[in-house]
Amino acid sequence: MGRILYLPYLSKIHHLKNLSHFNFTRLIFSCSGVLEEELTNDVKKNIELHWRDKVNDYPVQKDAQKYYLLSMFPYPSGNLHMGHVRVYTISDAMTRFFRMNGKKVIHPIGWDAFGLPAENAAIERNIHPSDWTLNNIKTMKKQLQDFNINFDWDRELATCDASYYKWTQYLFLLMFEQGLAYKKEALLNWDPIDQTVLADEQVDENGCSWRSGCKVEKRRLSQWFLRTSEFSKDLYEGLNDPNLVEWRDVTKIQQHWIGEPDGFVFHLDVQHNNEILPKALTVWTNTPELIYGATFIGISPDNNFNSPQYGSNSKTDEHCLDITVKHPFTGKNLPVFVSSDLDHSPATDSCLGIPASENIKFADFASKHNIDTIQVLDDTSNFLINSAEFSGKDRTVARKEIIERAKDNGIKVYQASKRLRDWLISRQRYWGTPIPIINCPTCKSVPVNKEDLPVILPSVSDFAGKGSTLKNADSWIKTSCPK
């Protein structure tokens, strides 16, 4: 059998000897032992098939250094485009480089298979999203293999596979147990065409949906959120990692998007009709050391507590609600005012009103509404007064001690950006991972037992994409409460 080095300018040479010094050299052969003059497409395909596994086989020592190389999983839209080729050629080159240098490289491949685009495409073609998605995966997988991208195909996954989303559901339950996943009513961006909620990042500067292009509406809906605001300090400071020096302006852009974590969020009890409500009010302040001077709470008109059931008055720009917030140190009931003129945190739509602080708006608001002002800084504005055992302390030192004391007293408080909101999980449509929570009329939100995972998305025969696709899946919707 003839062995020929596969290079265009050697196509006329029929025999090469002493090739042992070529490492991972691509060679071709012919069954007849004679190289044909014309290198047809069929011959090229046979060459690729013959050498595909051989050139991807890199001997690795058991104690080799590990290296994890992850490129973004493709969305199975039907065909590869040049963007895919660019990204995966880069990751392929990096994978081969590190493997040839003796590293034990993990280079996985998967399919970002759930989501609205697949559902809309399936509706247009009158087929089920599962059929559409799996057919596209089959097509794109063949294309990637034809390119011989050096993926670990034995690690292949698809996010629509229950064996995969079992673990996303498991992680969700862990976050739910820690209070990092929660449900609340909120004023949200609604796409009337796609019939789904949009994150702020999915609305353009003209107030239109980035996907459908229609004008976005504001609706108050009950939704699930992940408490990303609690990690704003770690997210922000993590971008200062010296290993990210090659990211250049990208880290600055992301830090600007997160916002500097220069304040703190307090979760404070809300009282209505002499009863503590089950939902706390999240309040942001950049001067927690002055908390003994807090005499009111301000919320924006978009805050969920600005509701008729709590005395909201849509006829006035500023008004006091029928709820109060318990001061975390003095125990006094602080009035809650709705106003669009105060410096609310966009992340919480609220602020801690401290009239005797550097914020002039608080002082003006307190004077306008006859709210008490408590002086908590001395004439130098460096030391605390009228602040119980913290009086006389430098405000910088007192800040740390007050935060720790609040935590010791069971108050949830954490350093946060004024800008970063908690992340909305949109689940108005069918084609996505089911949230593993049972809505019990008595027990409210009850987590599915971990041993019962995955909660499998049921297959539906009547799929039109209008309204609730799962409304007729009675055996799936109706279940028993684990409690």
Secondary structure by P-SEA (a helix, b strand, c coil): ccccccccccccccccccccccccbbbbbbccccccccccaaaaaaaaaaccccccbbbbccccbbbbbbcccccccccccaaaaaaaaaaaaaaaaaaaacccccbbbbbccccaaaaaaaaaacccaaaaaaaaaaaaaaaaaaaccccccccbbbccccccaaaaaaaaaaaaaaccccccccccccccccccccccccccccccccccccbbbbbbbbbcccccccaaaaaaaaaaccccccccaaaaaaaaaaccccccccbbbbbcccccccbbbbbbbccccccccccbbbbccccccccccccccccccccccccccccccccbbbbbbbbccccccccccccccccccccaaaaaaaaaabbbbbbcccccccccccccccccccaaaaaaaaaaaaaaaccbbbbbbcccccbbbbcccccccccccccccccccccccccccccccccccccccccccccccccccbbbbcc
